Structure formats: structure tokens, C-alpha cells
Amino acid sequence: MSLRFMPSAALAAMLSMTLLPACKAHGVADAFLVRVTTAVPQGEIIISQRLRRLFFTLGHGQAISYPVAVPKPGKQWRGATYINAKYVRPAWSPPASVKHDFPNLPAVIAGGSPHNPMGVRALSLERNEIAIHGTDMPWSIGHAVSYGCIRMHNADIRDLYARVSVGTRVIMEP
């Protein structure tokens, strides 16, 4: 699969958007249907670290915009990747960098545990130990707090999970 990185200028043009009236998605926390001003391929995920929003493109000049938590300073990344697996109620094993900062964490936290930071769904990315996932810390949404992952409200990740498949392109912008 060949992935092309979207230049920042193209993302800035795409993010010149307006909220469509009465567009709050049913069953999601804070997702909105937005109009995009440039042609963007249907079925892609674009994440803006600056805006702390994830956009799922629908085609025809529309996208769903979800609020997210993004990587904290020193853990940010950018570029193109894709979803390589999907999980329902995923178990979580802390990566070495998290385990280093929190040595008392167990080796594995079972899926469905109230202490599992992955939430109800996870979309792993073709990047080492990075995922788009739900969270047991909804207050973190809208902030730069993660070790590289993208956190979403559990209701929002359920919605996105149903819309994407393995192979869906993901672009992370500053």
C-alpha cells in the first residue's frame, strides 16, 4: 500500500470548514458533520494535533469531526500510516516508555477493566505501539497528554470503528 503525505497547506485548506446545521451525530459524544472546502478522498482519517480533532472524510465535501486527545510534547509524530487491526474491548500492555514512567503498572490490563486506558475499541496503526482508541479518562479529550496514541470518547470510537476497515489511511498533521 502506497501512502502519500498531505502537506500542511493542503490540510489547512481542507480545515477551512463550516458546521452543517443540525448535524450532531446520533450516539456520539461531540462529533459533528463538517463541510470541507477542498476535494478530499472519501474514507480517510486526518488528525490535526493543533486543533485536537480527528476528521473522517465522507466525500462530497463532508467529514465527521471528532474531538481527541493527542500526543504530549516529545511524543508527537506526523505523517501517513494506516489501520492494521481493529479490536473490541482490547487488553493493554504498557509500552516500555510508559512502563518506565509508571513502573508499578501491571504487564497486562484486561479488556473491559475500568483501569484499561484503551476504552471500548481500538484501531491499531502501522506504527510501533500506536493506536486510535477509546479512553477511561474522558477529561483528557482536547488535551496533549498521550504517549503517541489518539484518544477518543468511547461513544466516538464506537462510531468511528464501525465506519473504518483495516487498511484505512490515517494522516497525522501538526
PLY file of the C-alpha trace (Angstrom):
ply
format ascii 1.0
element vertex 174
property float x
property float y
property float z
element edge 173
property int vertex1
property int vertex2
end_header
0.00 0.00 0.00
1.43 3.34 -1.03
0.77 6.26 1.30
1.20 9.89 0.33
1.77 12.52 3.00
-0.57 15.53 2.85
1.34 18.84 3.01
0.33 21.19 5.80
-1.02 23.74 3.30
-3.43 21.14 1.91
-4.64 20.27 5.40
-5.06 23.93 6.26
-7.20 24.37 3.14
-9.24 21.29 3.99
-9.84 22.50 7.52
-11.46 25.71 6.28
-14.82 24.28 7.23
-18.22 25.18 8.46
-20.53 23.22 10.72
-23.59 21.99 8.91
-26.86 22.86 10.65
-28.48 20.22 12.87
-25.61 17.83 12.24
-24.79 16.41 15.66
-24.25 12.70 15.06
-26.61 10.43 16.99
-25.00 8.41 19.78
-21.63 10.14 19.78
-20.14 12.46 22.37
-19.03 15.55 20.47
-18.80 14.63 16.79
-20.13 16.97 14.13
-20.61 16.76 10.42
-18.50 19.46 8.78
-18.18 20.79 5.26
-14.66 20.75 3.82
-13.62 23.24 1.16
-11.29 21.08 -0.93
-11.62 17.68 -2.53
-10.50 15.07 -0.01
-10.70 11.34 -0.76
-13.58 9.54 0.91
-12.82 7.19 3.81
-9.61 8.71 5.17
-8.76 9.78 8.71
-6.96 13.09 9.15
-5.83 14.13 12.63
-4.91 17.70 13.48
-2.76 17.88 16.60
-3.17 21.67 16.69
-6.97 21.53 16.52
-7.15 18.32 18.59
-9.69 16.94 16.14
-9.92 13.76 14.08
-11.68 14.06 10.72
-13.20 11.07 8.92
-13.82 12.07 5.32
-17.19 11.14 3.83
-16.67 12.52 0.33
-18.87 15.12 -1.36
-17.19 17.88 0.67
-18.10 16.46 4.08
-16.30 14.92 7.04
-17.16 13.90 10.58
-15.11 15.84 13.12
-14.41 14.22 16.50
-12.57 15.79 19.47
-9.46 13.86 20.50
-6.54 13.82 22.90
-3.22 13.92 21.07
0.40 13.06 21.91
2.11 15.21 24.52
5.23 17.27 23.75
8.12 14.98 22.92
5.80 12.16 21.81
4.22 13.85 18.77
4.52 12.31 15.36
3.40 13.20 11.87
2.96 11.51 8.55
0.84 8.91 6.82
0.06 5.42 8.04
-2.91 3.06 8.02
-5.07 0.96 10.31
-3.57 -2.52 10.57
-6.01 -4.11 13.08
-9.31 -3.46 14.89
-10.11 -4.57 18.46
-13.21 -4.69 20.65
-12.52 -4.28 24.40
-8.76 -4.62 23.86
-6.35 -5.74 26.57
-3.46 -3.31 27.11
0.21 -3.93 27.74
2.05 -0.73 28.64
4.81 0.12 26.15
8.34 0.37 27.55
8.19 4.20 27.65
5.00 4.14 29.75
6.31 1.33 31.97
9.48 3.38 32.54
7.44 6.34 33.81
4.96 4.14 35.72
6.89 1.08 36.89
4.04 -0.19 39.12
1.72 -0.82 36.17
0.89 -4.48 35.59
2.23 -6.21 32.47
-1.31 -6.51 31.07
-4.64 -4.85 31.89
-7.57 -6.94 30.71
-10.03 -5.63 28.16
-13.16 -4.28 29.82
-11.34 -3.41 33.05
-12.24 0.05 34.36
-8.47 0.66 34.64
-7.78 -0.16 30.98
-6.80 3.08 29.19
-7.76 1.66 25.76
-11.50 2.05 26.31
-14.10 0.06 24.38
-12.46 -0.06 20.92
-9.00 0.33 19.40
-7.70 0.83 15.88
-4.01 -0.05 15.84
-1.84 1.80 13.36
1.08 0.59 11.29
3.39 2.43 13.69
5.06 0.88 16.68
2.57 0.66 19.60
0.31 3.50 18.39
-3.48 3.34 18.19
-6.63 5.39 17.92
-8.67 4.21 20.90
-11.32 4.99 23.47
-10.36 6.08 26.94
-11.22 5.63 30.60
-10.09 9.27 31.06
-12.67 11.33 29.14
-11.39 14.56 30.75
-8.18 14.13 28.69
-10.02 14.72 25.39
-8.98 18.07 23.94
-5.52 17.95 25.51
-2.00 16.86 24.52
-1.45 14.04 27.02
-0.71 10.67 25.38
2.46 8.74 24.63
1.66 8.80 20.91
-1.87 7.42 20.72
-5.04 9.28 19.78
-7.74 9.08 22.47
-11.44 9.44 21.75
-14.61 9.40 23.81
-15.83 5.80 23.97
-19.05 6.72 22.11
-16.99 8.36 19.37
-14.58 5.45 18.90
-17.57 3.09 18.62
-18.90 5.27 15.80
-15.55 5.57 14.01
-14.81 1.84 14.47
-17.99 0.98 12.59
-17.03 3.29 9.70
-13.45 2.15 9.02
-11.70 -1.03 7.99
-8.19 -2.45 8.12
-6.23 -0.52 5.51
-7.95 2.84 6.13
-5.42 5.61 5.56
-4.53 7.83 8.56
-2.71 11.15 8.28
-1.32 12.94 11.32
-0.64 16.64 10.95
0.96 19.04 13.44
0 1
1 2
2 3
3 4
4 5
5 6
6 7
7 8
8 9
9 10
10 11
11 12
12 13
13 14
14 15
15 16
16 17
17 18
18 19
19 20
20 21
21 22
22 23
23 24
24 25
25 26
26 27
27 28
28 29
29 30
30 31
31 32
32 33
33 34
34 35
35 36
36 37
37 38
38 39
39 40
40 41
41 42
42 43
43 44
44 45
45 46
46 47
47 48
48 49
49 50
50 51
51 52
52 53
53 54
54 55
55 56
56 57
57 58
58 59
59 60
60 61
61 62
62 63
63 64
64 65
65 66
66 67
67 68
68 69
69 70
70 71
71 72
72 73
73 74
74 75
75 76
76 77
77 78
78 79
79 80
80 81
81 82
82 83
83 84
84 85
85 86
86 87
87 88
88 89
89 90
90 91
91 92
92 93
93 94
94 95
95 96
96 97
97 98
98 99
99 100
100 101
101 102
102 103
103 104
104 105
105 106
106 107
107 108
108 109
109 110
110 111
111 112
112 113
113 114
114 115
115 116
116 117
117 118
118 119
119 120
120 121
121 122
122 123
123 124
124 125
125 126
126 127
127 128
128 129
129 130
130 131
131 132
132 133
133 134
134 135
135 136
136 137
137 138
138 139
139 140
140 141
141 142
142 143
143 144
144 145
145 146
146 147
147 148
148 149
149 150
150 151
151 152
152 153
153 154
154 155
155 156
156 157
157 158
158 159
159 160
160 161
161 162
162 163
163 164
164 165
165 166
166 167
167 168
168 169
169 170
170 171
171 172
172 173
